[in-house]
Amino acid sequence: MIQRPLARVFAPVLATLGLLSGGAWAQEPEVITSTWYSDWNEAKYAEPFDHLEYVNPDAPKGGEISIGMVGTFDSLNPFSTLSGTPAALSSSMYERLMTSTADEYKAVSYCLLCETIEYPESKDWVVFHLRDDVTFSDGTPMTAEDVVFTHNKFIAEGTPSWRAGVSAMIKSVEALDAHTVKFTFQPDIPRSGLIGQAGATIVMKKAWFDETGGRLDEKRYETPPGTAPYMLTAYDAGQWVEYKRNPEYWGADHPFNVGQYNFDTIRVVYFGDTIAAFEAFKAGEITFRQEFSSLNWATGYDFPALEKGWVKKESLHNGNIPGASGFLFNLRRDKFQDRNVRLALGMMYNFTWTNDTLQYGLFSQRESFWQSPELMATGLPEGKELEILEAVKDDLPEEIFTEEALLPHTSGERSLDRRNMRKAMALLEQAGYTPGDDGKMRNAEGEVLSVEILHYNPSWDRIIKPYVENLNALGVDAAYNRIDPNQYQARKQSFDYDMIYDGYNNGFEEGSGFLQKYGCEEVGDIFNPAGYCNPAIEHIGAEILKADSYEDMAAMVRAADRIMRHDYFIVPAHMNDSYWVAYYDMYEHPSEDKMPPLALGYLDFWWANADREAELRAEGALK
C-alpha cells in the first residue's frame, strides 16, 4: 500500500480568518483554517473533488490478491523495530490524521481522519477537528482521546530516535473535546516540519491497550483494532498472513478512497528463498509478483502459465527517486574510518561488467543520493549551494570546493579491472596498508584488512561473489556470508556487519527526517545503517528546517549530496526507473497514461476482474 511520507512542514494555504469564537485555542489575532497543508503553498487537490485523478472510480470491489515474501515473521507489531520481525503489511491496519497522494512531487498533506486543521501564523500549535464518523474495525468510534493516547504511547515506547526527535518538536497533545485535538509545539525551535509531524500521527485504540497492557516495543501477535480499510483476519505464524477489507470501513466513500482498496482479501505467503517464491507464482499459488532479479526478468519468464496467456508481464514507469543503495560500509568499524580504505574497496566493484554480464544491461548506475535534476550535485558548487558549503567550510576538505561532484568510478569490460586495482593498491598504501609475504594487505600493526559482506538472498550470490574475488585479488581477506533471513535481521538490528547491500530512502523533499537518517546523534539508529556522521551535514540538516522556499531546500540537499558522495560510505550500484511486474491476467490497473508517477499501487488502486478470474480457475491456472 502507498506509504509515502507526509510533508515535512505545512505553510498557510487556504484562508486567513479572524478571531475564532468559543475555542480554547482562539487566543491569537489570526488563525488559518484549511483541509490541506504544504510547504510551498501548492496542492493539486485544494478544491473539492470526487476522486483522485489516477484511480478508476468505478473499479469493482472483490477478489483476492496473493503475494510472496522471502523469510518469515514472528510478530504482528510493526512498531517494535528493535525486537522481532513483523509480518508484511502489518502497519496497513492503521491510518494517520493526514494522508498524501501519489501524483504530487512536492509533498502535500490532506485531512483524512480530520475535517479541518487550524493554526496561527506563528505555527506555535495546530488544532485538528476530527471527523465524527471514524470508527475502528470493531465498530467503536475514534475520539480525540485515542489520538492523545497514541502520541503519548509512541513517545514512551516508540523507536528511540523517533521519540527523541518528536519530543524535541511537540511539547504536548491535549483533547479539547471528543473530536478536537491540539498539538502545542516546543518554543524556540524552527517551525518547519512541526505541523507535518503532527499530521503524521497514527491513531490506535486506547481501550485495547488499557485492557491488554500491550506495548509498542514488544513483539506480539495480538493486534489492536485500526481505522484503515483492511483488518487482520488470519495467520499461521511465520508462514502466511491474511487481511480482509472491512465491509464497514468508515472511509469507503471519502474522496481520497474512492476507487481504492478494491480487493476483498490480501494474502501474504512466506517462502524459504526466492526460488521457492518464484515457483509458487508459476504454479498459481501466488497471483502477483514484483520482480527485482534481472536474471529472472531476462530469462525466467518462459513458463507455461505465461505462454498460455494466463500471466501478464509488464514494465511500468517508476518516477520515484531511487533508493541510495549499494555496498554499504559500517562506519562503526575502525577499519572503515579512513576514506582511502573505502575508496579502495569500492574501486574493486565493477558495475560495467556486472550490469552487462550478470544483469543483462537492464540497469544504470546510481550517481547521487538524490538522483533528480533539482537535487543532485553536479560540477563545481555555485550559487546558493556554494553559500551553504562556505558556511561549513571549516568542516570540509578543500576538494569539495575545487573538484567536481564525485561520480562513480568507471571500469573495463573484464570483471577484474587491473587499472582500478592499481589505483586501489595506491589508496590502501596511503592508508598505511602494505602487502605481506602472503599477499594480504596489512596495516602498521600487522593486522590483515578483512571484510565480510553479509546477505540473505541466494539470487545475490552471482553479484557479490565476483566482487569478493576482486577484493581478494587486491589482497583483502574478503568473504561472502549468506545467512538465513532471521539471522540477517538480527545482525542488521545490532549493526553486526562489515558491509551489507543496503542504503537510505530519500525523497523530493527533506525535512525533520533528514537528521534521523544522517545525523550524528543517530549513529545507533536503524535508519542510519552506515552509522554516518559529519558535522557539516549536521549543520545543513538544521538549516533545511529553516528553508523558506523549495529552491533553498533543494540547494541545501545538493550541498549535502556533494558532501556525502565525497565521504563515500556506500559503493554506488544499480538503479531501475521501472517497476517489473508479473501477474495473473485477472487484475487490471489504470491505463499507463493515468498511472501516477510515484506509486505502483497494486494493493491500492488495482482491481480484480471477476469474469476473467472465473475463466482462469476453470482452466486450472490458479491453485
Backbone torsions as a table, in degrees:
resi	resn	phi	psi	omega
1	MET	NA	155.7	-177.5
2	ILE	-63.2	123.9	178.6
3	GLN	-127.4	48.6	-178.9
4	ARG	-73.3	144.2	178.1
5	PRO	-67.4	149.6	176.7
6	LEU	-77.6	169.7	-178.6
7	ALA	-59.1	147.5	-178.1
8	ARG	-71.3	-24.9	-179.2
9	VAL	-164.2	156.4	-178.0
10	PHE	-127.1	125.8	-177.5
11	ALA	-96.3	165.5	178.4
12	PRO	-56.7	135.9	-170.7
13	VAL	-131.6	-44.3	-171.3
14	LEU	-102.1	-64.1	-172.3
15	ALA	-148.3	142.0	173.1
16	THR	-100.6	120.6	-174.1
17	LEU	-109.2	164.9	175.5
18	GLY	-76.0	-175.4	-178.2
19	LEU	-56.5	128.3	177.4
20	LEU	-78.5	147.1	178.8
21	SER	-103.7	145.5	172.3
22	GLY	78.7	5.3	-178.7
23	GLY	-112.4	141.1	-179.1
24	ALA	-67.3	-18.4	-177.2
25	TRP	-92.1	-8.0	-171.4
26	ALA	-86.5	66.2	-178.5
27	GLN	-113.9	4.5	-179.0
28	GLU	-114.9	154.6	-174.2
29	PRO	-64.5	-28.0	-178.2
30	GLU	-138.1	132.2	179.1
31	VAL	-128.4	134.4	-178.5
32	ILE	-97.4	133.9	178.3
33	THR	-116.0	136.1	-177.5
34	SER	-158.4	163.5	171.5
35	THR	-105.1	-3.4	-179.2
36	TRP	-148.2	168.4	-176.8
37	TYR	-151.0	137.0	179.7
38	SER	-146.1	145.2	174.0
39	ASP	-57.8	-36.8	-164.1
40	TRP	-112.8	18.3	176.5
41	ASN	58.7	31.9	178.9
42	GLU	-129.0	133.4	176.6
43	ALA	-151.4	128.6	-178.8
44	LYS	-68.8	-33.6	-175.3
45	TYR	-111.7	44.6	-179.8
46	ALA	-69.8	-36.0	-179.1
47	GLU	-91.3	158.5	178.1
48	PRO	-54.6	141.4	-177.6
49	PHE	-147.3	164.6	-177.4
50	ASP	-92.5	-35.8	-178.2
51	HIS	-163.6	162.2	176.7
52	LEU	-64.6	149.0	-173.7
53	GLU	-65.0	-26.9	-171.7
54	TYR	-95.5	1.0	-179.5
55	VAL	-97.7	163.4	171.1
56	ASN	-98.2	105.5	-175.6
57	PRO	-65.0	-17.4	-180.0
58	ASP	-101.0	13.0	-179.6
59	ALA	-58.5	131.1	-179.8
60	PRO	-72.1	151.3	174.2
61	LYS	-94.2	144.6	176.1
62	GLY	136.4	175.1	176.1
63	GLY	83.1	173.6	179.9
64	GLU	-128.2	144.5	171.1
65	ILE	-123.3	133.4	180.0
66	SER	-122.8	134.0	-178.5
67	ILE	-126.4	154.5	-179.1
68	GLY	-106.0	145.2	175.5
69	MET	-129.0	148.2	176.3
70	VAL	-97.5	132.1	178.1
71	GLY	118.8	-140.8	-178.6
72	THR	-158.5	-178.9	174.5
73	PHE	-147.0	150.0	178.9
74	ASP	-132.0	21.8	-179.2
75	SER	-161.3	154.1	171.5
76	LEU	-117.9	17.4	176.6
77	ASN	-103.2	103.3	-174.9
78	PRO	-75.6	-8.2	-173.0
79	PHE	-97.0	-5.0	176.7
80	SER	-91.4	77.6	-171.3
81	THR	-72.4	-16.6	-177.9
82	LEU	-108.3	8.3	-178.2
83	SER	-146.0	116.5	176.0
84	GLY	82.4	170.8	178.5
85	THR	-117.6	106.9	-177.0
86	PRO	-73.0	152.2	176.7
87	ALA	-67.2	150.3	177.4
88	ALA	-58.7	142.1	176.1
89	LEU	68.2	11.9	-177.9
90	SER	-68.7	-15.7	175.5
91	SER	-88.3	-7.4	-174.2
92	SER	-74.6	-4.3	179.2
93	MET	-83.5	-4.4	-173.3
94	TYR	-123.3	147.8	-179.4
95	GLU	-117.7	161.6	177.0
96	ARG	-104.2	163.9	178.9
97	LEU	-58.6	-37.2	-179.1
98	MET	-126.4	158.8	-177.6
99	THR	-130.1	174.1	179.4
100	SER	-134.3	177.5	-178.0
101	THR	-119.9	173.5	-177.8
102	ALA	-107.0	12.9	-179.0
103	ASP	-128.8	25.6	176.6
104	GLU	-130.5	119.0	-179.0
105	TYR	-72.6	-38.6	175.5
106	LYS	-88.4	122.5	-169.4
107	ALA	-63.4	135.4	174.5
108	VAL	-133.0	139.8	175.5
109	SER	-114.0	138.8	-176.4
110	TYR	-123.6	145.9	177.6
111	CYS	-59.9	131.1	173.4
112	LEU	-119.3	-64.1	177.3
113	LEU	-82.5	-8.9	177.4
114	CYS	-110.4	161.5	173.4
115	GLU	-95.3	-43.2	177.1
116	THR	-147.1	162.8	169.6
117	ILE	-121.4	153.9	176.3
118	GLU	-135.2	141.9	-179.8
119	TYR	-160.3	153.2	177.7
120	PRO	-82.7	166.7	178.1
121	GLU	-62.2	-26.9	178.7
122	SER	-71.6	-17.4	-176.0
123	LYS	55.4	36.1	176.7
124	ASP	-77.3	-17.4	179.7
125	TRP	-160.0	167.4	173.1
126	VAL	-143.0	141.4	176.9
127	VAL	-113.6	131.4	175.5
128	PHE	-104.9	122.9	172.3
129	HIS	-93.0	105.3	-173.9
130	LEU	-75.5	150.6	171.9
131	ARG	-66.2	148.7	179.7
132	ASP	-98.4	5.3	-178.4
133	ASP	-111.5	8.3	-178.2
134	VAL	-80.2	129.1	178.4
135	THR	-127.8	153.0	171.9
136	PHE	-77.0	169.9	-175.3
137	SER	-66.7	-15.4	175.7
138	ASP	-90.2	5.4	176.0
139	GLY	92.1	-8.2	-179.6
140	THR	-80.4	148.6	-176.3
141	PRO	-74.7	147.8	171.1
142	MET	-86.0	137.0	-179.9
143	THR	-130.0	173.2	177.8
144	ALA	-60.2	-30.6	178.8
145	GLU	-60.7	-36.6	178.0
146	ASP	-66.9	-37.4	178.9
147	VAL	-64.4	-49.0	-179.6
148	VAL	-61.1	-45.7	-179.0
149	PHE	-60.0	-46.7	-176.5
150	THR	-62.7	-44.0	177.7
151	HIS	-57.4	-50.1	-177.7
152	ASN	-65.2	-33.0	178.6
153	LYS	-64.8	-43.4	178.3
154	PHE	-67.8	-35.6	177.4
155	ILE	-63.7	-34.8	-178.0
156	ALA	-83.8	-32.6	-168.3
157	GLU	-132.2	2.9	-178.3
158	GLY	-75.9	-178.5	177.0
159	THR	-55.9	133.7	-174.4
160	PRO	-50.9	-44.5	-178.2
161	SER	-66.6	-34.9	177.3
162	TRP	-66.3	-45.8	-179.9
163	ARG	-58.4	-46.2	-178.1
164	ALA	-65.0	-44.6	-177.8
165	GLY	-65.6	-44.8	-176.9
166	VAL	-73.9	-35.7	177.8
167	SER	-62.8	-30.9	178.2
168	ALA	-74.3	-14.9	-178.4
169	MET	-104.2	-43.5	-173.0
170	ILE	-106.6	120.2	-178.4
171	LYS	-80.3	-43.4	-177.4
172	SER	-159.8	158.5	174.6
173	VAL	-132.6	130.5	-177.6
174	GLU	-139.4	146.5	175.7
175	ALA	-89.4	118.7	178.5
176	LEU	-83.5	-31.1	169.7
177	ASP	-160.2	-169.3	-172.2
178	ALA	-62.7	-23.3	-175.6
179	HIS	-132.3	26.3	179.3
180	THR	-136.6	126.5	-177.8
181	VAL	-126.7	135.8	178.2
182	LYS	-116.8	126.0	172.8
183	PHE	-102.2	123.9	176.0
184	THR	-107.7	131.9	-173.5
185	PHE	-96.4	156.1	178.7
186	GLN	-63.5	143.5	177.9
187	PRO	-76.7	161.7	170.2
188	ASP	61.5	31.7	170.9
189	ILE	-129.7	157.2	179.2
190	PRO	-55.8	140.5	-177.3
191	ARG	-80.9	-14.6	178.7
192	SER	-62.5	137.6	174.7
193	GLY	86.3	-11.5	-173.7
194	LEU	-73.0	-51.3	-179.9
195	ILE	-66.4	-35.0	176.7
196	GLY	-61.0	-40.8	178.5
197	GLN	-64.9	-40.4	177.5
198	ALA	-62.5	-42.0	-179.8
199	GLY	-66.4	-21.0	179.9
200	ALA	-84.7	4.8	-178.0
201	THR	-64.4	125.2	172.4
202	ILE	-77.8	147.8	179.9
203	VAL	-119.3	124.6	178.5
204	MET	-126.2	165.0	-172.5
205	LYS	-83.8	116.6	-178.5
206	LYS	-61.0	-43.9	-174.4
207	ALA	-59.4	-34.9	-179.7
208	TRP	-63.9	-44.3	179.7
209	PHE	-68.3	-36.7	176.9
210	ASP	-62.2	-39.2	-176.9
211	GLU	-76.5	-36.7	-173.1
212	THR	-99.6	-20.6	-174.0
213	GLY	73.2	15.0	-178.1
214	GLY	-61.3	148.4	179.7
215	ARG	-120.2	155.2	177.5
216	LEU	-79.5	-22.5	-174.9
217	ASP	-99.3	22.5	177.6
218	GLU	-122.0	148.8	173.2
219	LYS	-85.0	135.5	-177.5
220	ARG	-160.4	160.5	177.1
221	TYR	-98.8	-17.2	178.5
222	GLU	-74.0	137.7	-177.0
223	THR	-128.3	138.9	175.0
224	PRO	-76.0	154.4	176.0
225	PRO	-62.2	144.8	175.5
226	GLY	-117.1	177.2	179.0
227	THR	-102.3	0.3	-171.4
228	ALA	-78.6	171.2	-176.5
229	PRO	-63.7	-28.8	-176.4
230	TYR	-112.1	150.8	177.8
231	MET	-135.7	150.2	178.5
232	LEU	-68.0	132.9	178.6
233	THR	-121.6	-29.2	-178.3
234	ALA	-162.6	156.5	174.8
235	TYR	-162.4	157.6	169.4
236	ASP	-123.0	111.8	-168.9
237	ALA	-48.4	122.2	178.0
238	GLY	79.8	-6.6	-173.7
239	GLN	-112.1	-52.5	-179.3
240	TRP	-158.1	159.9	177.1
241	VAL	-144.3	146.1	-174.0
242	GLU	-133.6	133.7	177.1
243	TYR	-120.0	141.2	178.2
244	LYS	-120.0	146.4	176.8
245	ARG	-67.9	130.3	-179.7
246	ASN	-72.9	113.8	-178.5
247	PRO	-65.7	-16.3	179.3
248	GLU	-106.7	21.3	-178.0
249	TYR	-55.4	127.9	-174.1
250	TRP	-63.8	-31.5	-170.4
251	GLY	-101.1	19.4	-175.1
252	ALA	-57.4	-33.5	-176.9
253	ASP	-102.3	7.1	177.2
254	HIS	-64.2	136.7	-178.4
255	PRO	-53.5	-31.3	178.4
256	PHE	-74.8	-15.3	-175.7
257	ASN	-109.1	-14.2	179.3
258	VAL	-58.6	131.7	-179.6
259	GLY	79.9	5.7	-179.0
260	GLN	-120.0	165.4	176.9
261	TYR	55.7	59.6	-169.6
262	ASN	-92.9	-24.0	-177.8
263	PHE	-77.5	139.3	175.3
264	ASP	-69.1	-37.3	-173.9
265	THR	-135.6	136.2	170.8
266	ILE	-118.2	122.0	-177.4
267	ARG	-119.2	131.3	178.6
268	VAL	-116.3	122.5	-178.6
269	VAL	-114.5	135.9	-177.1
270	TYR	-101.2	144.2	-179.0
271	PHE	-132.3	158.8	-177.0
272	GLY	-71.1	-28.2	178.7
273	ASP	-157.0	175.0	-176.1
274	THR	-68.6	-29.6	179.6
275	ILE	-63.9	-47.5	179.5
276	ALA	-63.0	-37.9	179.4
277	ALA	-65.0	-40.9	180.0
278	PHE	-67.1	-40.4	179.0
279	GLU	-63.5	-36.7	177.9
280	ALA	-65.3	-36.1	176.9
281	PHE	-67.0	-44.5	178.9
282	LYS	-57.6	-35.1	-175.3
283	ALA	-85.2	-6.1	178.7
284	GLY	89.7	7.4	176.0
285	GLU	-76.0	-34.3	174.3
286	ILE	-109.3	138.9	-172.3
287	THR	-110.5	-13.5	177.4
288	PHE	-136.7	137.6	-178.6
289	ARG	-140.4	127.0	169.4
290	GLN	-98.8	121.4	-173.4
291	GLU	-92.8	134.4	177.3
292	PHE	-119.2	-9.0	-178.9
293	SER	-93.9	121.0	177.1
294	SER	-65.3	-32.5	177.9
295	LEU	-62.4	-49.3	178.0
296	ASN	-61.9	-44.8	-176.4
297	TRP	-62.6	-37.4	-177.1
298	ALA	-81.9	-31.8	-170.0
299	THR	-128.3	-14.5	-169.0
300	GLY	-93.5	-8.3	-174.2
301	TYR	-100.0	67.4	177.4
302	ASP	-136.6	31.1	-175.1
303	PHE	-91.6	164.4	-172.7
304	PRO	-55.7	-39.7	-176.7
305	ALA	-62.0	-34.0	178.1
306	LEU	-75.9	-42.0	-179.6
307	GLU	-63.7	-29.4	178.6
308	LYS	-83.3	-3.2	-179.7
309	GLY	83.9	10.7	178.6
310	TRP	-76.9	-29.9	-175.2
311	VAL	-115.1	138.8	173.7
312	LYS	-106.8	145.0	178.7
313	LYS	-123.2	124.3	-175.7
314	GLU	-137.7	150.2	170.5
315	SER	-116.0	115.5	-176.2
316	LEU	-114.8	144.5	-174.2
317	HIS	-65.4	139.1	175.7
318	ASN	-118.8	110.2	-176.2
319	GLY	-93.7	5.0	179.6
320	ASN	-72.8	157.7	169.0
321	ILE	-66.8	125.2	-178.8
322	PRO	-63.5	150.3	177.3
323	GLY	-58.2	141.0	177.8
324	ALA	-81.1	73.9	-172.8
325	SER	-114.9	164.1	179.5
326	GLY	163.6	-161.5	177.6
327	PHE	-81.0	110.2	-168.6
328	LEU	-99.5	132.8	177.5
329	PHE	-87.8	137.4	173.3
330	ASN	-85.6	98.0	-175.2
331	LEU	-70.5	-3.5	173.6
332	ARG	-73.5	-13.5	178.2
333	ARG	-89.8	131.5	-176.7
334	ASP	-57.8	-35.6	-174.4
335	LYS	-66.0	-16.1	-179.9
336	PHE	-101.9	8.8	-178.3
337	GLN	-71.0	-29.1	-180.0
338	ASP	-83.3	120.6	-178.6
339	ARG	-58.5	-34.4	-179.5
340	ASN	-63.2	-33.5	176.1
341	VAL	-64.9	-44.7	-179.3
342	ARG	-64.7	-42.8	178.0
343	LEU	-61.9	-41.2	-179.3
344	ALA	-63.6	-46.0	-179.8
345	LEU	-65.2	-38.8	178.4
346	GLY	-66.5	-33.0	-178.3
347	MET	-61.2	-22.5	-176.7
348	MET	-86.2	-6.3	174.8
349	TYR	-85.7	123.7	-176.7
350	ASN	-105.0	93.4	-179.7
351	PHE	-65.7	-41.5	-176.4
352	THR	-57.3	-51.7	-179.5
353	TRP	-66.0	-43.0	-179.2
354	THR	-59.3	-47.2	-177.7
355	ASN	-68.6	-44.7	-177.2
356	ASP	-70.8	-39.0	-172.6
357	THR	-92.9	-40.6	-173.1
358	LEU	-104.6	-22.7	-175.0
359	GLN	-117.7	14.0	170.1
360	TYR	59.4	27.2	176.9
361	GLY	64.3	22.1	-173.7
362	LEU	-86.0	-10.2	-174.5
363	PHE	-116.8	166.9	165.5
364	SER	-119.9	166.6	-176.3
365	GLN	-95.2	133.9	177.7
366	ARG	-70.2	134.9	178.5
367	GLU	-105.8	-34.9	-168.3
368	SER	-122.9	157.7	170.1
369	PHE	-70.6	-25.1	176.5
370	TRP	-126.5	84.7	-174.6
371	GLN	-75.7	75.4	-178.1
372	SER	-151.6	137.6	-174.9
373	PRO	-53.6	-37.7	-177.3
374	GLU	-78.6	-19.1	-169.4
375	LEU	-114.9	-16.0	-177.2
376	MET	-92.0	141.2	178.7
377	ALA	-73.7	140.7	176.9
378	THR	-138.6	150.7	175.1
379	GLY	54.1	-146.8	176.1
380	LEU	-87.8	150.4	180.0
381	PRO	-68.2	144.6	179.3
382	GLU	-153.4	167.0	175.1
383	GLY	59.7	-138.3	-176.7
384	LYS	-61.5	-38.1	178.9
385	GLU	-60.4	-43.2	179.4
386	LEU	-62.8	-41.3	178.1
387	GLU	-58.2	-42.5	-179.1
388	ILE	-64.5	-43.9	179.7
389	LEU	-66.1	-37.4	179.1
390	GLU	-61.0	-33.1	-178.5
391	ALA	-67.9	-19.7	179.3
392	VAL	-120.6	26.7	-174.5
393	LYS	-57.1	-34.9	-177.0
394	ASP	-66.2	-19.6	-179.1
395	ASP	-100.5	7.5	-174.1
396	LEU	-124.0	149.3	173.7
397	PRO	-74.2	156.4	-176.1
398	GLU	-61.2	-31.7	-175.4
399	GLU	-66.4	-17.8	173.6
400	ILE	-57.8	-33.2	-176.3
401	PHE	-95.9	-22.7	-172.6
402	THR	-106.4	-15.0	-179.2
403	GLU	-116.9	149.7	178.4
404	GLU	-66.5	157.4	-179.6
405	ALA	-52.0	134.8	-175.0
406	LEU	-63.2	130.3	175.3
407	LEU	-110.4	156.6	177.1
408	PRO	-58.5	146.3	178.5
409	HIS	-66.8	155.0	176.3
410	THR	-96.1	153.2	-177.5
411	SER	-135.7	163.5	-179.8
412	GLY	-85.0	-173.5	-174.1
413	GLU	-85.2	-10.5	175.6
414	ARG	-97.1	151.1	-176.7
415	SER	-55.4	-48.5	179.3
416	LEU	-95.1	107.5	178.8
417	ASP	-90.4	106.7	-173.3
418	ARG	-71.1	-26.7	175.3
419	ARG	-64.0	-44.0	177.1
420	ASN	-69.0	-32.3	178.7
421	MET	-65.3	-37.8	177.0
422	ARG	-65.2	-39.6	176.3
423	LYS	-63.4	-42.4	-179.9
424	ALA	-63.9	-40.9	178.1
425	MET	-60.1	-43.4	-179.9
426	ALA	-64.6	-38.7	178.4
427	LEU	-65.2	-40.5	178.2
428	LEU	-66.3	-37.1	177.5
429	GLU	-64.1	-38.8	176.0
430	GLN	-63.4	-28.9	179.0
431	ALA	-85.6	1.4	176.4
432	GLY	95.3	14.9	178.8
433	TYR	-103.1	139.7	175.3
434	THR	-136.5	151.7	-179.7
435	PRO	-74.8	136.0	175.1
436	GLY	-85.3	-174.9	-180.0
437	ASP	-61.2	-27.4	179.8
438	ASP	-89.7	3.6	179.4
439	GLY	85.0	-4.0	-179.6
440	LYS	-81.4	141.2	179.2
441	MET	-77.5	125.2	-178.4
442	ARG	-126.3	147.6	175.6
443	ASN	-85.5	-173.3	-175.6
444	ALA	-63.5	-25.5	178.5
445	GLU	-86.3	1.6	-179.6
446	GLY	82.8	9.1	-178.8
447	GLU	-81.8	132.2	179.8
448	VAL	-73.8	138.6	174.0
449	LEU	-77.5	106.4	-178.2
450	SER	-114.7	144.3	-178.5
451	VAL	-141.2	129.2	173.1
452	GLU	-111.6	126.7	173.8
453	ILE	-101.0	124.8	-173.2
454	LEU	-106.0	138.2	173.1
455	HIS	-157.2	172.9	-177.3
456	TYR	-127.3	-10.3	-170.4
457	ASN	-104.8	120.0	-178.1
458	PRO	-62.2	-23.9	179.4
459	SER	-68.2	-14.2	178.0
460	TRP	-88.3	-6.6	-179.7
461	ASP	-54.5	-46.5	-174.2
462	ARG	-69.9	-19.6	177.8
463	ILE	-86.8	-42.4	-172.7
464	ILE	-80.9	-37.6	-175.0
465	LYS	-60.1	-43.4	177.1
466	PRO	-62.8	-34.3	176.7
467	TYR	-64.6	-43.6	178.5
468	VAL	-63.4	-40.5	177.6
469	GLU	-60.8	-41.0	178.2
470	ASN	-65.6	-39.5	177.7
471	LEU	-63.6	-39.9	177.9
472	ASN	-65.6	-36.6	177.5
473	ALA	-63.4	-29.2	178.0
474	LEU	-74.3	-17.5	-176.7
475	GLY	104.9	7.2	175.5
476	VAL	-83.7	138.6	175.2
477	ASP	-82.7	82.2	-172.9
478	ALA	-102.2	144.3	178.7
479	ALA	-143.3	148.2	175.0
480	TYR	-109.1	125.6	-177.9
481	ASN	-122.5	106.2	175.3
482	ARG	-95.9	122.3	-177.8
483	ILE	-121.3	171.5	-177.6
484	ASP	-74.7	158.6	-173.4
485	PRO	-56.6	-36.9	180.0
486	ASN	-66.2	-43.2	176.8
487	GLN	-62.4	-42.0	179.9
488	TYR	-60.9	-45.4	-179.8
489	GLN	-60.0	-43.9	-179.2
490	ALA	-64.8	-42.3	-179.5
491	ARG	-70.6	-34.0	177.5
492	LYS	-67.5	-41.9	179.8
493	GLN	-63.2	-30.6	-179.1
494	SER	-98.6	7.6	179.3
495	PHE	57.9	36.3	-178.7
496	ASP	-94.6	71.1	179.3
497	TYR	-159.1	155.8	171.0
498	ASP	-88.0	-59.7	179.2
499	MET	-135.1	141.6	173.0
500	ILE	-137.3	162.2	172.0
501	TYR	-89.6	106.2	-174.1
502	ASP	-158.0	-167.4	-179.5
503	GLY	172.1	-155.6	-173.7
504	TYR	-130.7	144.6	175.9
505	ASN	-99.3	119.6	179.4
506	ASN	-119.0	159.8	-177.6
507	GLY	-129.5	-173.2	-179.6
508	PHE	-74.9	-11.6	173.4
509	GLU	-134.6	146.8	173.3
510	GLU	-123.5	148.9	-179.0
511	GLY	-154.6	-128.0	-175.6
512	SER	-64.9	-25.5	179.5
513	GLY	-75.3	-12.1	-178.0
514	PHE	-58.6	-48.0	-177.4
515	LEU	-76.1	-19.6	173.8
516	GLN	-66.9	-30.3	177.9
517	LYS	-85.6	-42.7	-167.9
518	TYR	-120.0	5.1	-176.3
519	GLY	-79.8	151.7	-178.0
520	CYS	-67.4	-27.1	178.5
521	GLU	-76.2	-8.3	-174.9
522	GLU	-110.0	22.4	-179.3
523	VAL	-66.0	-16.8	177.1
524	GLY	-103.0	19.9	-176.1
525	ASP	-104.2	144.4	-178.6
526	ILE	-65.2	-20.3	179.3
527	PHE	-81.5	-4.0	176.8
528	ASN	-122.8	70.4	-171.5
529	PRO	-62.1	-27.1	178.9
530	ALA	-81.7	-14.3	-173.4
531	GLY	66.8	38.8	-174.4
532	TYR	-76.0	140.3	177.7
533	CYS	-151.6	128.0	175.3
534	ASN	-148.0	122.2	-178.3
535	PRO	-55.6	-34.2	178.8
536	ALA	-64.4	-40.5	177.7
537	ILE	-67.1	-37.1	177.1
538	GLU	-58.9	-43.3	179.4
539	HIS	-66.7	-45.0	-179.5
540	ILE	-63.3	-39.4	178.3
541	GLY	-59.4	-38.0	176.8
542	ALA	-68.8	-36.3	-179.2
543	GLU	-71.9	-29.8	179.0
544	ILE	-56.7	-37.3	-179.4
545	LEU	-67.2	-15.4	-178.8
546	LYS	-101.3	3.0	-176.3
547	ALA	-59.7	131.6	-179.8
548	ASP	-91.2	-14.6	-178.5
549	SER	-146.9	161.4	176.9
550	TYR	-61.8	-36.2	-179.1
551	GLU	-62.8	-41.1	177.8
552	ASP	-65.9	-43.8	177.8
553	MET	-60.0	-42.8	-179.7
554	ALA	-63.1	-38.9	178.6
555	ALA	-64.1	-38.2	177.5
556	MET	-66.3	-39.7	177.5
557	VAL	-65.0	-40.9	177.5
558	ARG	-61.6	-39.7	177.6
559	ALA	-63.3	-43.6	178.2
560	ALA	-64.0	-41.6	179.3
561	ASP	-59.9	-43.5	-179.9
562	ARG	-61.3	-43.0	-178.7
563	ILE	-68.1	-45.3	-176.0
564	MET	-69.3	-35.4	175.9
565	ARG	-66.0	-37.3	176.5
566	HIS	-65.9	-38.7	-178.5
567	ASP	-69.2	-21.2	168.4
568	TYR	50.8	64.8	176.3
569	PHE	-104.2	1.6	171.5
570	ILE	-135.5	131.0	173.0
571	VAL	-79.1	112.3	-174.8
572	PRO	-61.7	135.4	179.7
573	ALA	-123.6	-147.0	-169.4
574	HIS	-84.7	160.5	172.5
575	MET	-142.5	161.5	-175.3
576	ASN	-141.0	129.6	179.5
577	ASP	-97.5	21.4	178.8
578	SER	-133.6	150.1	166.4
579	TYR	-90.5	127.4	173.6
580	TRP	-98.3	118.1	-177.9
581	VAL	-133.1	149.4	171.8
582	ALA	-138.2	140.7	-176.1
583	TYR	-158.4	155.6	177.6
584	TYR	-69.1	138.2	-168.3
585	ASP	-74.2	52.0	172.1
586	MET	-125.2	-0.6	178.4
587	TYR	-104.4	146.0	179.9
588	GLU	-132.8	156.1	178.5
589	HIS	-141.6	165.3	176.7
590	PRO	-56.2	154.3	178.3
591	SER	-58.1	155.7	-173.8
592	GLU	-59.9	-31.7	177.9
593	ASP	-73.3	-13.4	176.9
594	LYS	-100.6	-15.7	-178.2
595	MET	-62.5	136.2	-179.8
596	PRO	-72.7	153.0	-175.9
597	PRO	-74.5	-17.5	-168.0
598	LEU	-113.7	14.0	177.5
599	ALA	-159.3	139.4	170.8
600	LEU	-75.5	-41.1	168.3
601	GLY	66.6	26.8	-175.5
602	TYR	-68.1	-22.1	175.3
603	LEU	-96.0	-3.4	-175.6
604	ASP	-106.0	-59.4	-171.6
605	PHE	-123.9	13.9	166.7
606	TRP	-84.1	168.4	179.5
607	TRP	-150.2	167.0	-179.1
608	ALA	-102.5	139.8	174.2
609	ASN	-96.3	106.0	-173.0
610	ALA	-62.4	-38.1	-179.3
611	ASP	-65.1	-44.1	179.8
612	ARG	-67.2	-35.3	177.3
613	GLU	-62.5	-41.3	179.0
614	ALA	-63.1	-39.5	177.8
615	GLU	-63.3	-44.6	-179.3
616	LEU	-63.5	-39.8	178.4
617	ARG	-66.0	-39.6	179.3
618	ALA	-65.2	-30.8	-180.0
619	GLU	-85.3	-2.8	178.1
620	GLY	82.0	20.6	-177.5
621	ALA	-76.4	-28.6	-171.9
622	LEU	-112.5	144.5	176.6
623	LYS	-81.0	NA	NA
